[in-house]
């Protein structure tokens, strides 16, 4: 009798309205989980992709002779952000698929070596993000840059291209910088000779200076010496540092 009265009171107070809220909470769980996985895959690379790419898009806006409506700028930046998110996700997911053994030594907190997702789960995320990336690239009219990035990603992470210090740094970083920056620019402004001069200079300098990244993860590189072909520390130092002295 008392339980029945409690049930009636809860109904009178709108207690059954908690069901939609509970359903919404349950629906949000996989979304939050996927965002956490995305963050774990990509957070180390935001400073070389999402942040500079967004800044370049803002530079394109600033270069225009007229002031765009705030709504147009916000929508354009939103599209560029989604593009950059997919761009970095396609790269980091495939990079970590091919580097599980090394990550167990250098970066055990990453999703695969930490056991947060399986290798099969990583492949699914790579395929899905790549498909979405290509579709978005086609919709935004930058499919050629999108395809080039996908091809560079595959070469960098699954072929000998990514095992030599010159191709993995000078070639990939230089071309990759173009793949990041050019779609950002054309979202707001047309290409022009001055912009090409700036982006080519930025790309070449990035390809030269990013050789210093081979100073990272030395312990894991030495452990993987039988299958990896990066320069050893004693050899990479003069090659990686000479551009800094020239600058």
LUMDREN-278461 format. One record per residue (C-alpha): residue number from 1; x negated, y, z negated. Coordinates in steps of 0.2 Angstrom, whole numbers, plus 2048, in hexadecimal, padded with zeros to 3 digits. Layout:
N
NODE     i    c1    c2    c3
NODE   NUM     X     Y     Z
...
// end
This chain:
247
NODE     i    c1    c2    c3
NODE     1   800   800   800
NODE     2   7F2   80C   7FB
NODE     3   7E8   807   80B
NODE     4   7F7   80B   816
NODE     5   7FA   81C   80E
NODE     6   7E7   820   811
NODE     7   7E9   81B   823
NODE     8   7F8   826   825
NODE     9   7EF   834   81C
NODE    10   7E0   832   828
NODE    11   7EC   832   837
NODE    12   7F5   842   831
NODE    13   7E4   84A   82F
NODE    14   7DF   846   840
NODE    15   7D3   838   83B
NODE    16   7D6   82E   84B
NODE    17   7CE   83D   855
NODE    18   7BD   837   850
NODE    19   7BE   829   85D
NODE    20   7BA   835   86C
NODE    21   7AC   83C   862
NODE    22   7A5   82B   85E
NODE    23   7A6   826   870
NODE    24   79D   836   875
NODE    25   78F   832   868
NODE    26   78E   821   86F
NODE    27   78D   827   881
NODE    28   77F   833   87C
NODE    29   774   826   875
NODE    30   76D   81F   886
NODE    31   76B   831   88C
NODE    32   761   836   87D
NODE    33   757   826   87F
NODE    34   753   829   891
NODE    35   74D   83B   88D
NODE    36   742   834   87F
NODE    37   73A   828   88C
NODE    38   738   835   899
NODE    39   730   840   88C
NODE    40   724   832   887
NODE    41   71F   82F   899
NODE    42   71C   841   89E
NODE    43   718   84D   88F
NODE    44   706   84D   892
NODE    45   708   853   8A4
NODE    46   714   861   8A2
NODE    47   706   86E   8A2
NODE    48   700   868   8B3
NODE    49   711   866   8BC
NODE    50   721   86D   8B4
NODE    51   719   87D   8AC
NODE    52   70E   883   8BB
NODE    53   71C   87E   8C7
NODE    54   729   888   8BF
NODE    55   71D   897   8BD
NODE    56   719   896   8D0
NODE    57   72C   896   8D3
NODE    58   72D   8A6   8C9
NODE    59   71F   8AE   8D3
NODE    60   729   8AA   8E3
NODE    61   738   8B4   8DB
NODE    62   72C   8C2   8D6
NODE    63   725   8C3   8E8
NODE    64   736   8C7   8F0
NODE    65   739   8D9   8F6
NODE    66   74B   8D8   8EE
NODE    67   751   8D3   8DD
NODE    68   75B   8C3   8DE
NODE    69   76B   8C1   8D3
NODE    70   767   8BA   8C2
NODE    71   773   8AB   8C6
NODE    72   76A   8A7   8D6
NODE    73   759   8A7   8CC
NODE    74   760   89C   8BE
NODE    75   767   88F   8CB
NODE    76   757   88F   8D5
NODE    77   74C   88D   8C6
NODE    78   758   87F   8C0
NODE    79   756   876   8D0
NODE    80   743   878   8D0
NODE    81   743   871   8BE
NODE    82   74C   861   8C3
NODE    83   741   85F   8D2
NODE    84   731   861   8C7
NODE    85   738   855   8BA
NODE    86   73B   847   8C7
NODE    87   72A   84B   8CF
NODE    88   721   848   8BF
NODE    89   72B   839   8BA
NODE    90   728   830   8CA
NODE    91   715   832   8C7
NODE    92   713   82F   8B5
NODE    93   71F   81F   8B5
NODE    94   715   817   8C3
NODE    95   704   81D   8BC
NODE    96   708   814   8AC
NODE    97   70F   805   8B4
NODE    98   6FE   803   8BC
NODE    99   6F4   807   8AD
NODE   100   6FC   7FD   89F
NODE   101   6EB   7F5   89A
NODE   102   6E2   805   899
NODE   103   6F0   80E   88F
NODE   104   6F0   800   882
NODE   105   6DE   807   87E
NODE   106   6E0   81A   882
NODE   107   6F2   81E   87F
NODE   108   6FB   810   876
NODE   109   70A   81C   872
NODE   110   710   81C   884
NODE   111   720   813   887
NODE   112   71A   803   88F
NODE   113   70B   7FE   883
NODE   114   715   804   874
NODE   115   723   7F8   879
NODE   116   731   805   87A
NODE   117   735   7FF   88C
NODE   118   730   7F0   896
NODE   119   725   7F0   8A6
NODE   120   735   7EC   8AF
NODE   121   73E   7FA   8A7
NODE   122   730   806   8AD
NODE   123   731   800   8BF
NODE   124   744   803   8BF
NODE   125   741   815   8B9
NODE   126   734   817   8C6
NODE   127   73F   811   8D4
NODE   128   74E   81C   8CE
NODE   129   744   82C   8CB
NODE   130   73B   82A   8DC
NODE   131   74C   827   8E5
NODE   132   754   836   8DD
NODE   133   744   840   8E1
NODE   134   745   83C   8F3
NODE   135   757   840   8F4
NODE   136   755   851   8EB
NODE   137   746   855   8F6
NODE   138   751   852   906
NODE   139   75F   85D   8FF
NODE   140   753   86B   8FB
NODE   141   74B   86B   90C
NODE   142   739   866   905
NODE   143   73A   853   90A
NODE   144   729   854   912
NODE   145   721   859   901
NODE   146   72B   84D   8F8
NODE   147   726   83E   903
NODE   148   713   844   902
NODE   149   714   844   8EF
NODE   150   71C   832   8EE
NODE   151   70E   82C   8FA
NODE   152   701   834   8F0
NODE   153   708   82D   8E0
NODE   154   708   81B   8E7
NODE   155   6F6   81D   8EE
NODE   156   6F0   824   8DE
NODE   157   6F7   817   8D2
NODE   158   6F7   807   8DC
NODE   159   6E9   808   8E9
NODE   160   6D6   80B   8E9
NODE   161   6D9   81D   8ED
NODE   162   6DC   820   8DA
NODE   163   6CD   817   8D5
NODE   164   6C0   822   8DC
NODE   165   6BB   833   8D4
NODE   166   6BC   83D   8E4
NODE   167   6CD   837   8EB
NODE   168   6D5   836   8DA
NODE   169   6D0   848   8D5
NODE   170   6CB   853   8E4
NODE   171   6D7   84B   8F1
NODE   172   6E6   847   8E6
NODE   173   6E6   856   8DB
NODE   174   6E4   862   8EA
NODE   175   6F2   85A   8F4
NODE   176   6FC   857   8E5
NODE   177   6FB   86A   8E0
NODE   178   702   86E   8F1
NODE   179   711   862   8EF
NODE   180   715   86A   8DE
NODE   181   713   87C   8E3
NODE   182   71A   87E   8F4
NODE   183   72C   877   8F0
NODE   184   72C   883   8E2
NODE   185   728   892   8ED
NODE   186   734   88E   8FB
NODE   187   743   88D   8EF
NODE   188   742   8A0   8EE
NODE   189   737   8A7   8FC
NODE   190   731   8A2   90D
NODE   191   71F   89D   910
NODE   192   713   8AB   915
NODE   193   700   8AB   919
NODE   194   6FC   8B4   909
NODE   195   706   8A6   8FF
NODE   196   6FD   898   908
NODE   197   6EC   8A0   905
NODE   198   6F0   8A1   8F2
NODE   199   6F7   88F   8F1
NODE   200   6E9   887   8FB
NODE   201   6DC   890   8F0
NODE   202   6E5   88A   8E1
NODE   203   6E6   878   8E7
NODE   204   6D4   877   8EC
NODE   205   6CE   87E   8DB
NODE   206   6D9   872   8D2
NODE   207   6D2   864   8DC
NODE   208   6C0   869   8D7
NODE   209   6C3   86D   8C5
NODE   210   6CE   85F   8C1
NODE   211   6BF   853   8C2
NODE   212   6BD   857   8AF
NODE   213   6CB   84C   8AB
NODE   214   6C0   83D   8AD
NODE   215   6B8   842   89C
NODE   216   6C9   83C   894
NODE   217   6CC   82A   890
NODE   218   6BA   824   891
NODE   219   6BC   816   885
NODE   220   6CA   80E   88F
NODE   221   6C1   811   89F
NODE   222   6B2   808   899
NODE   223   6BD   7FA   893
NODE   224   6C5   7F9   8A5
NODE   225   6B4   7FB   8AE
NODE   226   6B7   7EA   8B7
NODE   227   6C6   7F1   8C0
NODE   228   6C4   804   8BF
NODE   229   6B8   80E   8C9
NODE   230   6B7   81F   8C1
NODE   231   6A7   827   8BE
NODE   232   69E   823   8AD
NODE   233   69C   831   8A1
NODE   234   689   832   8A5
NODE   235   68D   834   8B8
NODE   236   69D   83E   8B7
NODE   237   696   84C   8AD
NODE   238   68B   855   8BA
NODE   239   699   852   8C8
NODE   240   6A7   858   8BD
NODE   241   69E   867   8B5
NODE   242   695   86F   8C4
NODE   243   6A5   879   8CA
NODE   244   6A6   881   8B9
NODE   245   695   888   8BB
NODE   246   698   88E   8CC
NODE   247   6A7   897   8C7
// end
